[in-house]
Amino acid sequence: MFEMSSNNTYEAVIGLEVHAQLATKSKLFCADATTFGAAPNTQISPITMGHPGSLPKTNKKAVEYAIKMGLACNSTIVKENYFARKNYFYPDLPKGYQISQHTTPICAGGKVQIQVGDQKRYIQLNRIHLEEDAGKSIHDIDPTHTLIDLNRAGTPLIEIVTEPDLFSAEEAFAYVTEIRKLVQWLGVCDGNMEEGSLRCDANVSVRLKGEKKLGTKVEVKNLNSIRNVKKAIEFEITRMIDVLESGGTITQQTRSFDASNDTTFAIRDKEEANDYRYFPDPDLAPFVLSDAYIHEIQLGLPILPAAVEEKLITQYQLSSYDAAQVCESLQAVQYFEETAIHTKNYKSVANWMLGPIKSYLNEVGLDYKSIALQPATLAALIKCIDEGQLNFSVAASKILPQLVDGKKTDVLAVATELNLLQVNDTDTLEAWVDAAIASMPDKVEEYQKGKKGVIGLFIASVKKISKGQADPSKVSSLLTQKLSK
């Protein structure tokens, strides 16, 4: 458990509410588009605006996506559902109420596995429910007015609510990371926190160690990065313990996070559920889910990350760390397995994916859904290294950039064209090694007096003389032999 004070007096208890924007083409109750980045107030209609007489209709695809997430989290799918009106006024909520689920969340209970260090455990869920998003208030364009963009109003969300079952900022970080991976894996949300597709509210309290009753909680709203979730919780735990230790009282309130200085600040006193005056929405008919419909969605689920990690460890002999990293996305796993068809050097496939290829994808802003480098080409590159025709460093720095756009697929042709094929001829290697040794007589003397680390200078010299074509392992062996004489 997370302990902040030096005398280990307190412990933190945390519950998280993650809002995931569903990857539907239209809004939850009308046909308005949900495309990110459209001009303000261009994706609205009388239904989004809540005009009198306009009638909403439930988006079936949003219901399907909510069920998929629930099944993946081992939730119970609630068959009899209805939507409720959650009444509160915001300038960017044109109806004056939000349509959500209150008494009947579509998914009840569930669990999500996290890992912090070497420890794995399940975080218990309370519910996953459907609701619509509000619009967006913009405060930094006009100096005297708040501007309203209602494009986002009515966008379908699932809210994934944990029990108060997390006990540190590190656990919260791991949990949100896992939720983001899972929604992307299932294809129900793009998980883009910068665009607001995934947002997190954190309910944080502290109590004396051993106390069963929860302390007074504060809610930190709209955390838009996994790093900010961790930073906000760390700050709140410290702030609340400081208040208690100075004899103060925690006020139940809603707070926001200031990313410029990693602190939180109060927005308002926290509302209770009864302040929202929930009641069933009279314009939306209840909907009932059949066993056959739920089963059909279950059959369409992809294999889940935990099962894939186990497969990568047992079938491909990857380490637990490598398996977890390859499982960053379903597309990455598919790329690994397609490459593994062409090579048995599975460790090298993982090394390339987690090293040079990942760096390239991050640099150009791509992912494995759009990578042009064919798995067979990567396997051919690995084969050339395994057979001593190329060394890894040259392959990563000089040849990979020639292959990543997918226009060239013949690794040997590229290596030949760039004059990068590794030389294994002993006579040639000896000539390069002799030249390097002759150029640094003082370093030869240092080596022979016991300063073995200088061998790296000779290796670098041979690399320069050979223009990267010398086999590093053979060069190292030859240098050791010659310098020891």
Buried (B, 14 or more C-beta within 10 A) or exposed (E): EBBBBEEEBBBBBBBBBBBBBBBBEBBBBBEBBBEBEEEBBEBBEEBBBBEEEBEBEBBEBBBBBBBBBBBBBBBEBBBEBBBBBBBEEEEBBBBEBBBBBBEBBBBBBBBBBBBBEEEEEEBBBBBBBBBBBBBBEBEEEEEEEEBBBBBBBBBBBBBBBBBBBBBBBBBBBBBBBBBBBBBBBBEBBBBBBEEBBBBBBBBBBBBEEEEEEEBBBBBBBEBBBBBBBBBBBBBBBBBBBEBBEEEEEBEEBBBBBBEEEBBBEEEEEBEEEEEBEBEBBEBBEEBEBEEEBBEEBEEEEBEBBEEBBEBBBEEBEBEEEBBBBBBBBBBBBBBBBBBBEBBEBBBBBBBBBBEBBBEBBEEEEEBBEEBEBBBBBBBBBBBBBEEBBBBBEBBBEBBBEBBBEEEBEEBBEBBEEBEBBBBBEEEEBBEBBEEBBEEBEEBBEBBEEEEEEBBEBBBEBBBEBBEBBBBBEBBBEBBEEBBEE
